[in-house]
């Protein structure tokens, strides 16, 4: 059964604006730990923008970890503004990555909907 994330008021939105692979790996590990601690039904979105979008292209070598988290229900989002500014196509993104019009605006919308905000 799929969850309509726009009606969820207790999700967790995780902010990732950095391109450093070690930093990204840490954030992905934090997301995995969050799921383990709060349970697999926890709704989590990982929002990337700016240099953080490199996670969504596979440039930082973490594609397998991203795929594993997606399999566990995490939605990985890339900022369409950043994708356009970097002259990337949607086909340049890893499978299953969701484009959001603005990464920053998406973070604000989720917080207004009552989601918890994390920037590990």
C-alpha positions as CSV (number, residue, x, y, z in Angstrom):
1,X,0.0,0.0,0.0
2,X,1.4,3.3,-1.0
3,X,1.4,6.3,1.4
4,X,0.1,9.7,0.2
5,X,2.9,11.7,1.7
6,X,1.0,15.0,1.3
7,X,-1.4,13.8,4.0
8,X,1.2,12.6,6.4
9,X,1.8,14.9,9.4
10,X,4.4,12.9,11.2
11,X,7.0,12.3,8.6
12,X,10.7,13.1,8.8
13,X,12.4,15.3,6.2
14,X,16.2,15.1,6.1
15,X,18.2,17.9,4.5
16,X,21.4,17.2,2.5
17,X,23.0,20.1,0.7
18,X,26.7,18.8,0.8
19,X,28.6,17.0,-1.9
20,X,31.3,15.4,0.3
21,X,31.0,11.6,0.0
22,X,31.9,11.0,3.7
23,X,29.3,13.6,4.8
24,X,26.7,12.0,2.5
25,X,27.6,8.5,3.8
26,X,27.0,9.8,7.4
27,X,23.6,11.2,6.5
28,X,22.6,8.0,4.8
29,X,23.7,6.0,7.8
30,X,21.7,8.4,10.1
31,X,18.6,7.8,7.9
32,X,19.1,4.0,8.2
33,X,19.5,4.3,12.0
34,X,16.4,6.4,12.1
35,X,14.4,3.7,10.4
36,X,15.8,1.1,12.7
37,X,15.0,3.1,15.8
38,X,11.5,4.4,14.8
39,X,10.4,1.4,12.7
40,X,10.1,0.6,9.1
41,X,6.7,2.4,8.7
42,X,8.3,5.8,9.5
43,X,7.9,8.1,6.5
44,X,11.2,9.6,5.5
45,X,12.2,11.9,2.7
46,X,15.8,12.9,2.0
47,X,15.9,16.2,0.2
48,X,19.1,17.2,-1.8
49,X,19.9,20.5,-3.4
50,X,23.0,22.4,-4.5
51,X,26.1,20.2,-4.3
52,X,24.0,17.5,-2.4
53,X,22.4,16.6,-5.7
54,X,25.6,14.7,-6.6
55,X,24.2,11.9,-4.3
56,X,21.3,11.6,-6.7
57,X,23.5,11.2,-9.8
58,X,25.7,8.5,-8.3
59,X,28.8,10.7,-8.5
60,X,29.7,10.0,-4.9
61,X,29.6,6.2,-5.2
62,X,26.7,5.7,-2.9
63,X,24.1,4.5,-5.4
64,X,23.8,1.1,-3.7
65,X,23.1,2.7,-0.3
66,X,20.6,5.0,-1.8
67,X,18.8,2.1,-3.5
68,X,18.8,0.1,-0.2
69,X,17.1,3.1,1.6
70,X,14.6,3.5,-1.3
71,X,13.8,-0.2,-0.9
72,X,13.1,0.5,2.7
73,X,10.6,3.2,1.8
74,X,12.8,6.3,1.9
75,X,11.9,8.9,-0.8
76,X,15.1,10.5,-2.2
77,X,14.4,14.0,-3.7
78,X,16.5,16.2,-5.9
79,X,15.9,19.9,-6.4
80,X,14.8,20.6,-10.0
81,X,16.3,24.1,-9.8
82,X,19.7,22.5,-9.1
83,X,19.3,19.8,-11.7
84,X,18.5,22.5,-14.3
85,X,21.3,24.8,-13.2
86,X,23.8,21.9,-13.5
87,X,22.3,21.1,-17.0
88,X,21.4,17.6,-15.9
89,X,18.5,15.6,-17.4
90,X,16.1,13.6,-15.3
91,X,17.8,10.5,-16.9
92,X,21.1,11.5,-15.2
93,X,19.5,10.8,-11.8
94,X,19.5,7.4,-10.1
95,X,16.4,5.3,-10.5
96,X,13.6,6.2,-8.2
97,X,14.8,9.7,-7.4
98,X,11.9,12.2,-7.2
99,X,12.3,15.7,-8.6
100,X,10.8,18.5,-6.4
101,X,10.5,22.0,-7.9
102,X,12.6,23.6,-5.2
103,X,14.5,21.7,-2.5
104,X,14.4,24.5,-0.1
105,X,10.7,25.2,-0.6
106,X,10.0,21.5,-0.2
107,X,11.7,21.5,3.2
108,X,9.5,24.5,4.2
109,X,6.3,22.8,3.0
110,X,7.1,19.6,4.9
111,X,7.8,21.6,8.1
112,X,4.5,23.5,7.6
113,X,2.7,20.1,7.3
114,X,4.1,19.1,10.7
115,X,7.1,16.9,9.6
116,X,10.2,16.7,11.7
117,X,13.2,18.4,10.1
118,X,16.7,17.0,10.4
119,X,20.0,18.3,9.1
120,X,22.4,15.7,10.5
